[in-house]
Structures are given as structure tokens and as C-alpha cells.
């Protein structure tokens, strides 16, 4: 399901997610990026329901300044 957002909101989200991904790489190395990649790919593709390849993960905001 897609939600319509303004160009400004889109750009703010791009910056937010970019910072979160970079912080995750700094904190956890490239292994930490796997959850982000799964989230992005799952928004583009439908995974077969009979045998999901992984358990869904909830992405967390790791930026201490936003907590």
C-alpha cells in the first residue's frame, strides 16, 4: 500500500533514512545494513507466503540525538 507524500516530505525521509543507514553501518558494520536492504526490497517485491526466507525485522532509530 502506497501513501502519497509531498516532494518535501520525500526529501526529508531520504535524508533521515540515509543518516540512519550510515549510523547503522558505523555502529554495526555492513552486517547491520541487511535489515535496511530487506525493508527496501520487500517494498518492491511480494515474497511467496508459503515459505518466507526470513523473519521480518523492525528497524530501530539508532541515532541517539533523536531519542
C-alpha positions, -999 to +999 in steps of 0.1 A: +000+000+000+015+033-010+009+066+007+011+099-012+035+124+002+048+158-009+082+163-025+095+180+007+084+151+029+101+127+004+133+146+006+132+147+044+127+110+045+156+104+021+179+124+044+165+107+076+169+071+062+204+079+047+216+091+081+200+061+099+217+037+074+251+054+078+248+053+116+239+017+114+269+009+093+292+028+117+277+010+147+273-025+133+294-026+101+279-037+069+261-066+086+238-041+102+226-029+067+209-062+060+176-052+077+175-020+057+181-038+024+153-063+033+129-035+041+137-018+008+134-049-013+103-061+004+086-028-005+093-036-042+085-073-043+059-097-029+075-127-011+058-160-015+037-166+015+042-203+018+079-201+027+092-168+038+130-167+037+134-146+069+115-133+099+105-096+094+126-072+115+116-039+129+141-012+121+150+009+150+162+045+151+198+042+164+205+080+163+210+090+199+201+126+192+165+116+182+158+096+214 
